[in-house]
Amino acid sequence: MEKIIIFDTTMRDGEQTPGVNLNAAEKLELAKELETLGVDVMEVGFPAASPGDFEAVQKVAHQVRNSTVCGLSRALPKDVENCWLALKEAVSPRIHVFIATSVLHLLWKLKMRPDEVIECAVAAVKQAKQYCDDVQFSAEDATRTEKHFLYRIFEETIKAGATTINIPDTVGYTNPEEYYDLITDIKNNVEGIENVVISTHCHDDLGLATSNTLAAIRAGARQVEGSMNGIGERAGNTALEEVIMGIHTRKNYYNFITNIKTENIYRTSQMVSCLTGIEIAPNKAIIGYNAFRHESGIHQHGMMSNPNTYEIMTPESIGVPLNLMVLGKHSGRHAFEQHLQELGYHLSANEMNQAFQRFKELADRKKDIRDKDLEAVIGSKTADIPPIYQLDSFKLSSGNKITATAEVVLLYEDNPISATAEGDGPVDAAFKAIDQIIGLDISLESYALKAVTEGKDALGEVKVRVKYEGCHALGKGLASDIIESSICAYINAINRVLSETESKNTQK
């Protein structure tokens, strides 16, 4: 069986999802998880785009040892140089150069002639090749590009030193038959194509990203680009978990393998959802909550007789927890650590101490703690966000015939600051009290609450997005009291947006 290279762009193209903003520490945390998952290449960011992206690529390049670390670069000398400066400490670095090639993009975006585009692409690839051996070239909007121009630019960039040629369906325009034919035509008409890896990068605007990707590997592509959970621009990217499990489940048809440890897919997917704040649809293929649930009586009867009647893969094959053990306040550290390991979590000593402390705090409030609770507890931490403000206490007065009032006390540099406010309900009142304490014009963009598990004592997980001085931030809170989790989420978001604003001002 031939191997398909898995190229993850969750941290780069996935981060372009509206409202998503990962800091360097969060990208490093996700990079380590992707390395454990077994991705061959991880595209961490666009170093020339911002100091934050440069720092993220640099940090990941320094610490990831078993995957190729990739940075994106326009076909501009300064971009390529920045990309290399961020990547140079990587064990296996890759510079990914791109330029648009369709007539639409040349006329309206680049305002360049075809020959000028080829000249820029070749110069950028040659420059990148001076820095590292692994250079990828992408023809943006390739599926709407005139074929003979694609052949020309691919031939010239291969001569210049490109080792991977990417054929993106940038706007999700193509269909499986067209994409198959395009890959086939490129294989048959581009000199030197047999010496490089052909890559796919599909978007899901028409819901065809996975189908197009699988058609492309049948035509000869050997690298697949996508993101976990399919996040990304507009309707998103190819969902890597779908392609991986498609190949894995239908080995007899595709006859390919990957390096992915499929039993880590669920955990990685949950981490991406937690870090980005994007919920996974219940009916999402592979990793949705309903993916392995059966309600129909006919289906249930078949499942009891033989699971293969209605399940083409098992929950265990992607690492879905089976809820075999219930922990409580009398559970010891050893049982806690062992169960986390069974769930696939491998935490450092310090992380384990913090997780166990959060578990004990939860156990004092909640009788039975299940796997979903543990996942929420582990995912509730926010990487490297300075606790500028911390919750000390709050008191509420609310009812259907009185105006909600909240008194909130926050700690700032260990000094308590209190405020009281009225609002349209207890959460609104608490947020207004916090705004009084902060004294800044911070906008609440979204608020979402969900129960982590079933039951009256279920954990309430709140996610909020805020905006301040052009910066957007996601905040998360977790508690059995939904008012407390709301307040914690709001404070977390404020700490994050203030930290990012300070960082931006410092860089200026």
C-alpha positions as CSV (number, residue, x, y, z in Angstrom):
1,M,0.0,0.0,0.0
2,E,1.2,3.5,-0.9
3,K,1.3,6.1,1.9
4,I,-0.7,9.3,1.8
5,I,1.0,12.3,3.4
6,I,-1.3,14.1,5.9
7,F,-0.7,17.9,5.9
8,D,-2.6,19.6,8.7
9,T,-3.5,23.3,8.2
10,T,-5.8,23.7,11.3
11,M,-3.4,26.3,12.8
12,R,-3.1,28.3,9.6
13,D,-6.1,28.0,7.2
14,G,-8.3,26.7,10.1
15,E,-7.5,29.8,12.1
16,Q,-8.9,31.9,9.3
17,T,-12.3,30.8,10.5
18,P,-14.1,34.1,11.5
19,G,-13.8,34.7,15.2
20,V,-10.9,32.2,15.8
21,N,-7.7,33.5,17.1
22,L,-5.1,31.1,18.6
23,N,-2.1,32.5,20.5
24,A,1.4,31.0,20.3
25,A,1.0,28.9,23.4
26,E,-2.3,27.4,22.2
27,K,-0.7,26.6,18.8
28,L,2.1,24.9,20.6
29,E,-0.3,22.9,22.6
30,L,-2.2,21.9,19.5
31,A,1.0,21.1,17.6
32,K,2.1,18.6,20.3
33,E,-1.3,16.9,20.0
34,L,-1.0,16.8,16.2
35,E,2.5,15.3,16.5
36,T,1.0,12.6,18.8
37,L,-1.8,12.1,16.2
38,G,0.9,11.4,13.6
39,V,0.4,14.1,11.1
40,D,3.3,14.3,8.6
41,V,3.3,18.0,8.1
42,M,1.7,20.8,10.2
43,E,1.3,24.3,8.8
44,V,1.5,26.5,11.8
45,G,1.0,30.0,10.4
46,F,2.0,32.8,8.1
47,P,5.1,34.3,9.7
48,A,5.0,37.6,7.7
49,A,1.4,38.2,8.6
50,S,1.9,39.2,12.2
51,P,4.4,39.0,15.1
52,G,2.1,36.6,16.8
53,D,2.2,34.2,13.8
54,F,5.9,34.5,13.6
55,E,6.3,33.6,17.3
56,A,3.9,30.7,17.0
57,V,5.8,29.2,14.0
58,Q,9.1,29.8,15.8
59,K,7.9,28.1,19.1
60,V,6.5,25.0,17.3
61,A,9.6,24.7,15.1
62,H,11.8,24.7,18.2
63,Q,9.8,21.9,20.0
64,V,8.2,19.6,17.5
65,R,10.6,16.8,16.5
66,N,8.6,14.1,14.7
67,S,6.6,16.1,12.1
68,T,7.6,18.5,9.4
69,V,6.9,22.1,10.5
70,C,5.6,24.4,7.7
71,G,5.2,28.1,7.3
72,L,3.2,29.9,4.6
73,S,4.8,32.6,2.4
74,R,3.6,34.8,-0.4
75,A,5.9,34.9,-3.4
76,L,7.7,37.9,-2.1
77,P,11.4,38.0,-0.9
78,K,10.6,39.5,2.5
79,D,7.9,36.9,3.2
80,V,10.2,34.0,2.3
81,E,13.0,35.4,4.5
82,N,10.6,35.8,7.4
83,C,9.3,32.3,6.9
84,W,12.8,30.9,7.1
85,L,13.7,32.9,10.2
86,A,10.7,31.5,12.0
87,L,11.4,27.9,10.8
88,K,15.2,27.6,10.9
89,E,15.3,25.7,14.3
90,A,12.9,23.0,13.0
91,V,14.3,19.4,12.6
92,S,12.3,19.2,9.4
93,P,11.3,22.6,8.0
94,R,9.2,23.3,5.0
95,I,8.6,26.7,3.3
96,H,5.2,26.9,1.5
97,V,5.2,29.5,-1.3
98,F,2.0,30.5,-3.0
99,I,0.7,32.9,-5.7
100,A,-2.7,33.2,-7.4
101,T,-2.9,31.9,-11.0
102,S,-6.5,32.2,-12.3
103,V,-7.4,35.0,-14.7
104,L,-9.8,36.5,-12.1
105,H,-7.1,36.8,-9.5
106,L,-4.4,38.1,-12.0
107,L,-6.8,40.8,-13.2
108,W,-8.5,41.9,-10.0
109,K,-6.2,41.0,-7.2
110,L,-2.6,40.8,-8.4
111,K,-2.9,43.1,-11.4
112,M,-0.1,41.2,-13.0
113,R,0.6,39.6,-16.4
114,P,1.0,35.8,-16.5
115,D,4.8,36.0,-17.2
116,E,5.2,38.2,-14.2
117,V,3.4,35.7,-12.0
118,I,5.7,32.9,-13.2
119,E,8.7,35.1,-12.6
120,C,7.7,35.8,-9.0
121,A,6.9,32.2,-8.3
122,V,10.2,30.9,-9.7
123,A,12.2,33.6,-7.8
124,A,10.4,32.8,-4.5
125,V,10.9,29.0,-4.9
126,K,14.6,29.5,-5.7
127,Q,15.0,31.8,-2.6
128,A,13.3,29.3,-0.4
129,K,15.4,26.5,-1.8
130,Q,18.5,28.3,-0.6
131,Y,17.2,28.0,3.0
132,C,15.8,24.4,3.0
133,D,15.4,21.4,0.8
134,D,11.7,21.0,1.4
135,V,9.8,23.6,-0.6
136,Q,6.1,23.5,-1.5
137,F,4.5,25.6,-4.3
138,S,0.8,26.3,-4.5
139,A,-1.1,27.8,-7.4
140,E,-4.0,29.6,-5.6
141,D,-7.3,29.1,-7.3
142,A,-5.9,26.3,-9.5
143,T,-9.2,24.8,-10.3
144,R,-10.3,28.0,-12.1
145,T,-7.0,28.5,-13.8
146,E,-6.4,27.9,-17.5
147,K,-4.7,24.5,-17.7
148,H,-1.8,25.4,-20.0
149,F,-0.8,28.2,-17.7
150,L,-0.9,25.7,-14.8
151,Y,1.4,23.4,-16.7
152,R,3.8,26.2,-17.4
153,I,4.0,27.5,-13.8
154,F,4.3,24.0,-12.3
155,E,7.1,23.1,-14.8
156,E,9.1,26.2,-14.0
157,T,8.7,25.9,-10.2
158,I,9.7,22.3,-10.3
159,K,12.9,23.3,-12.2
160,A,13.4,26.0,-9.5
161,G,13.4,23.4,-6.8
162,A,9.9,22.8,-5.6
163,T,9.5,19.3,-4.1
164,T,5.7,19.4,-3.6
165,I,3.2,20.9,-6.0
166,N,-0.2,21.9,-4.5
167,I,-3.3,22.2,-6.7
168,P,-5.8,24.1,-4.5
169,D,-9.6,24.2,-5.0
170,T,-9.4,27.6,-3.2
171,V,-13.1,28.5,-3.5
172,G,-14.6,25.0,-3.4
173,Y,-15.7,25.3,-7.1
174,T,-14.8,21.9,-8.6
175,N,-16.4,18.5,-8.4
176,P,-14.8,15.0,-8.0
177,E,-14.8,14.1,-11.7
178,E,-13.3,17.5,-12.8
179,Y,-10.6,17.3,-10.0
180,Y,-9.7,13.8,-10.9
181,D,-9.3,14.8,-14.6
182,L,-7.2,17.9,-13.6
183,I,-4.8,15.9,-11.5
184,T,-4.5,13.3,-14.4
185,D,-3.9,16.0,-17.0
186,I,-1.2,17.6,-14.8
187,K,0.5,14.3,-14.4
188,N,0.4,13.7,-18.2
189,N,1.5,17.2,-19.3
190,V,3.9,18.7,-16.7
191,E,7.6,17.8,-17.2
192,G,9.2,16.7,-14.0
193,I,5.9,16.1,-12.2
194,E,7.0,12.5,-11.6
195,N,9.8,13.7,-9.3
196,V,7.6,15.7,-6.9
197,V,4.6,15.1,-4.6
198,I,1.2,16.2,-5.9
199,S,-0.9,17.8,-3.1
200,T,-4.6,18.6,-2.7
201,H,-6.1,21.5,-0.8
202,C,-9.9,21.6,-1.1
203,H,-12.6,23.9,0.4
204,D,-16.1,22.9,1.2
205,D,-18.2,25.7,-0.3
206,L,-20.3,23.1,-2.2
207,G,-19.9,20.3,0.3
208,L,-17.5,18.4,-1.9
209,A,-14.2,18.9,-0.2
210,T,-13.8,15.3,1.1
211,S,-15.1,13.8,-2.1
212,N,-12.8,15.9,-4.2
213,T,-9.8,15.0,-2.0
214,L,-10.5,11.3,-2.3
215,A,-10.9,11.6,-6.0
216,A,-7.6,13.4,-6.3
217,I,-5.6,10.6,-4.4
218,R,-7.1,8.1,-6.8
219,A,-5.8,10.2,-9.7
220,G,-2.3,10.3,-8.2
221,A,-2.1,13.0,-5.5
222,R,-0.1,11.7,-2.5
223,Q,-0.5,14.6,-0.1
224,V,-3.8,15.7,1.5
225,E,-4.2,19.1,3.1
226,G,-7.1,19.8,5.5
227,S,-8.0,20.8,9.0
228,M,-9.4,18.9,12.0
229,N,-13.2,19.3,12.2
230,G,-13.1,20.9,8.7
231,I,-12.7,24.4,10.1
232,G,-11.5,27.2,7.9
233,E,-12.4,30.1,5.5
234,R,-16.1,30.4,4.7
235,A,-17.5,26.8,4.7
236,G,-14.2,25.4,5.8
237,N,-11.5,23.0,4.5
238,T,-11.4,19.3,3.9
239,A,-12.1,17.6,7.2
240,L,-9.0,15.5,7.8
241,E,-10.7,13.0,10.0
242,E,-13.1,12.2,7.2
243,V,-10.4,11.6,4.6
244,I,-8.3,9.6,7.1
245,M,-11.2,7.3,8.2
246,G,-12.3,7.0,4.6
247,I,-8.9,5.6,3.6
248,H,-8.7,3.5,6.8
249,T,-12.2,2.1,6.6
250,R,-12.1,1.4,2.8
251,K,-8.5,0.1,2.6
252,N,-9.8,-2.6,0.1
253,Y,-10.9,0.2,-2.2
254,Y,-8.3,2.9,-1.9
255,N,-5.3,0.7,-1.1
256,F,-3.6,3.5,0.8
257,I,-2.2,3.9,4.3
258,T,-1.4,6.9,6.5
259,N,0.8,7.4,9.6
260,I,-2.2,8.6,11.6
261,K,-3.0,6.9,15.0
262,T,-6.7,6.9,14.4
263,E,-7.5,6.2,18.1
264,N,-6.3,9.8,18.8
265,I,-8.7,11.5,16.4
266,Y,-11.5,12.1,18.9
267,R,-9.2,13.7,21.5
268,T,-7.5,15.9,18.9
269,S,-10.9,16.9,17.5
270,Q,-12.2,17.9,21.0
271,M,-9.0,19.9,21.6
272,V,-9.5,21.9,18.4
273,S,-13.2,22.5,19.4
274,C,-12.1,23.7,22.8
275,L,-9.3,26.0,21.7
276,T,-11.3,27.6,18.8
277,G,-14.7,27.7,20.6
278,I,-16.4,26.1,17.5
279,E,-18.9,23.5,18.5
280,I,-19.0,20.2,16.5
281,A,-22.4,19.6,14.9
282,P,-24.1,16.5,16.4
283,N,-24.4,14.9,13.0
284,K,-20.8,15.6,11.9
285,A,-19.3,12.6,10.2
286,I,-16.8,10.6,12.3
287,I,-16.6,12.9,15.4
288,G,-20.2,14.2,15.9
289,Y,-22.0,13.3,19.1
290,N,-24.5,11.2,17.1
291,A,-22.0,9.5,14.9
292,F,-22.2,6.2,16.9
293,R,-25.7,6.6,18.4
294,H,-28.7,4.6,17.2
295,E,-32.3,5.4,17.9
296,S,-34.3,3.5,15.3
297,G,-35.7,0.2,16.7
298,I,-34.6,-1.6,13.5
299,H,-31.1,-0.2,13.9
300,Q,-31.0,-1.1,17.6
301,H,-32.1,-4.6,16.9
302,G,-29.4,-5.0,14.2
303,M,-26.7,-3.5,16.5
304,M,-27.6,-6.0,19.3
305,S,-27.3,-8.9,16.9
306,N,-24.1,-7.7,15.2
307,P,-22.7,-4.2,15.4
308,N,-21.4,-4.4,11.8
309,T,-25.0,-4.2,10.6
310,Y,-25.1,-0.4,11.1
311,E,-21.5,0.6,12.1
312,I,-18.7,0.5,9.5
313,M,-16.2,1.6,12.2
314,T,-16.1,1.4,15.9
315,P,-16.1,4.2,18.5
316,E,-12.8,2.8,19.8
317,S,-11.2,3.1,16.4
318,I,-11.2,6.9,16.7
319,G,-10.8,7.0,20.5
320,V,-14.3,7.8,21.7
321,P,-14.4,7.2,25.5
322,L,-16.7,4.4,26.6
323,N,-17.6,5.8,30.1
324,L,-16.5,2.6,31.8
325,M,-15.4,4.2,35.0
326,V,-17.1,6.8,37.2
327,L,-14.9,8.9,39.5
328,G,-16.0,10.8,42.6
329,K,-14.7,12.8,45.5
330,H,-13.3,9.7,47.2
331,S,-11.3,8.7,44.1
332,G,-7.5,8.9,44.6
333,R,-4.9,10.4,42.5
334,H,-3.7,7.0,41.2
335,A,-7.2,6.2,39.8
336,F,-7.5,9.7,38.3
337,E,-4.1,9.5,36.6
338,Q,-4.7,5.9,35.3
339,H,-8.1,6.8,33.9
340,L,-6.7,9.9,32.1
341,Q,-4.0,7.7,30.5
342,E,-6.8,5.3,29.4
343,L,-8.5,8.2,27.8
344,G,-5.3,9.0,25.9
345,Y,-4.1,12.0,27.9
346,H,-0.4,12.2,28.9
347,L,0.1,15.3,31.1
348,S,3.3,16.7,32.6
349,A,3.6,16.5,36.4
350,N,2.6,20.2,36.7
351,E,-0.4,19.8,34.3
352,M,-1.5,16.6,36.3
353,N,-1.3,18.5,39.6
354,Q,-3.5,21.3,38.2
355,A,-5.9,18.9,36.6
356,F,-6.2,16.9,39.8
357,Q,-6.9,20.0,41.8
358,R,-9.7,21.0,39.3
359,F,-11.1,17.5,39.5
360,K,-11.2,17.6,43.4
361,E,-12.9,21.0,43.3
362,L,-15.5,19.6,40.9
363,A,-15.9,16.4,42.9
364,D,-17.0,18.5,45.9
365,R,-19.9,19.8,43.9
366,K,-20.8,16.9,41.7
367,K,-21.5,13.3,42.9
368,D,-20.4,11.3,39.8
369,I,-17.8,12.5,37.4
370,R,-17.7,10.9,33.9
371,D,-15.4,11.0,31.0
372,K,-17.1,14.1,29.4
373,D,-16.6,15.9,32.7
374,L,-12.9,15.0,32.8
375,E,-12.4,16.1,29.2
376,A,-14.0,19.5,30.1
377,V,-11.9,19.8,33.2
378,I,-8.7,19.2,31.2
379,G,-9.8,21.5,28.4
380,S,-10.9,24.3,30.7
381,K,-7.3,25.6,31.2
382,T,-6.3,28.5,28.9
383,A,-2.7,28.4,27.8
384,D,-0.4,31.2,29.1
385,I,-3.1,33.9,29.6
386,P,-2.0,36.2,32.4
387,P,-4.7,36.4,35.2
388,I,-4.9,40.2,35.1
389,Y,-8.3,40.0,36.8
390,Q,-9.5,37.1,39.0
391,L,-12.9,36.3,40.5
392,D,-13.0,36.7,44.2
393,S,-16.8,36.5,44.9
394,F,-20.2,37.4,43.6
395,K,-23.8,37.8,45.0
396,L,-27.0,37.9,42.9
397,S,-30.5,39.0,43.4
398,S,-32.9,37.9,40.7
399,G,-36.5,36.9,40.1
400,N,-39.4,37.2,37.6
401,K,-40.8,40.3,39.4
402,I,-37.7,42.1,40.4
403,T,-34.8,43.6,38.5
404,A,-31.7,41.4,38.6
405,T,-28.8,42.8,40.6
406,A,-25.2,41.5,40.9
407,E,-22.4,42.4,43.2
408,V,-19.0,41.2,41.9
409,V,-15.6,41.4,43.6
410,L,-12.5,40.9,41.4
411,L,-8.9,40.8,42.4
412,Y,-6.5,43.1,40.6
413,E,-2.9,42.7,41.7
414,D,-4.3,40.9,44.8
415,N,-6.4,43.9,45.6
416,P,-10.2,43.5,45.8
417,I,-12.3,45.8,43.6
418,S,-16.1,45.6,43.8
419,A,-19.1,46.9,41.8
420,T,-22.8,46.5,41.8
421,A,-25.0,46.7,38.7
422,E,-28.5,45.9,37.5
423,G,-29.3,44.1,34.3
424,D,-31.7,42.1,32.2
425,G,-31.1,38.9,34.2
426,P,-28.3,37.8,36.5
427,V,-25.7,37.2,33.7
428,D,-26.2,40.6,32.2
429,A,-26.1,42.2,35.6
430,A,-22.9,40.4,36.5
431,F,-21.2,41.4,33.2
432,K,-22.2,45.0,33.7
433,A,-20.7,45.0,37.2
434,I,-17.5,43.6,35.7
435,D,-17.5,46.3,33.1
436,Q,-17.7,48.9,35.8
437,I,-14.6,47.4,37.5
438,I,-12.6,47.1,34.3
439,G,-13.6,50.6,33.1
440,L,-13.0,49.9,29.4
441,D,-15.3,49.7,26.4
442,I,-15.3,46.0,25.9
443,S,-17.9,44.6,23.5
444,L,-19.6,41.2,24.1
445,E,-19.9,39.6,20.6
446,S,-21.3,36.2,21.5
447,Y,-22.4,34.0,24.4
448,A,-23.0,30.3,24.3
449,L,-23.9,27.9,27.1
450,K,-24.1,24.1,27.0
451,A,-24.4,21.2,29.5
452,V,-21.3,19.0,29.3
453,T,-23.1,15.9,30.5
454,E,-26.7,14.9,31.4
455,G,-28.4,15.4,34.8
456,K,-29.3,18.2,37.1
457,D,-25.7,18.5,38.4
458,A,-24.2,18.7,34.9
459,L,-21.3,21.1,34.3
460,G,-22.3,24.2,32.5
461,E,-19.7,25.3,29.9
462,V,-19.8,28.9,28.8
463,K,-17.9,30.4,25.8
464,V,-18.0,34.1,25.1
465,R,-16.3,36.3,22.5
466,V,-15.3,39.9,23.2
467,K,-13.8,42.7,21.2
468,Y,-11.6,45.6,22.4
469,E,-9.5,47.9,20.2
470,G,-9.8,45.7,17.2
471,C,-8.7,42.5,19.1
472,H,-11.1,39.6,19.4
473,A,-10.8,37.0,22.1
474,L,-12.5,33.8,23.2
475,G,-13.2,33.1,26.9
476,K,-14.2,29.9,28.5
477,G,-15.7,29.1,31.9
478,L,-16.7,25.8,33.5
479,A,-18.7,25.2,36.7
480,S,-21.8,23.4,37.9
481,D,-23.3,26.9,38.5
482,I,-24.0,28.5,35.1
483,I,-23.7,32.0,36.5
484,E,-20.3,31.3,37.9
485,S,-19.2,29.7,34.6
486,S,-20.5,32.8,32.7
487,I,-18.6,35.2,35.0
488,C,-15.4,33.1,34.7
489,A,-15.7,33.0,30.9
490,Y,-16.2,36.7,30.7
491,I,-13.2,37.4,32.9
492,N,-11.1,34.9,30.9
493,A,-12.0,36.6,27.7
494,I,-11.2,40.1,29.1
495,N,-7.8,38.8,30.4
496,R,-7.0,37.5,27.0
497,V,-8.1,40.5,25.0
498,L,-6.2,42.8,27.3
499,S,-3.1,40.6,27.1
500,E,-3.3,40.6,23.3
501,T,-3.8,44.4,23.1
502,E,-0.8,45.0,25.3
503,S,1.3,42.7,23.2
504,K,0.2,44.5,20.0
505,N,1.0,47.9,21.5
506,T,4.4,46.6,22.7
507,Q,5.3,45.3,19.2
508,K,4.4,48.7,17.7
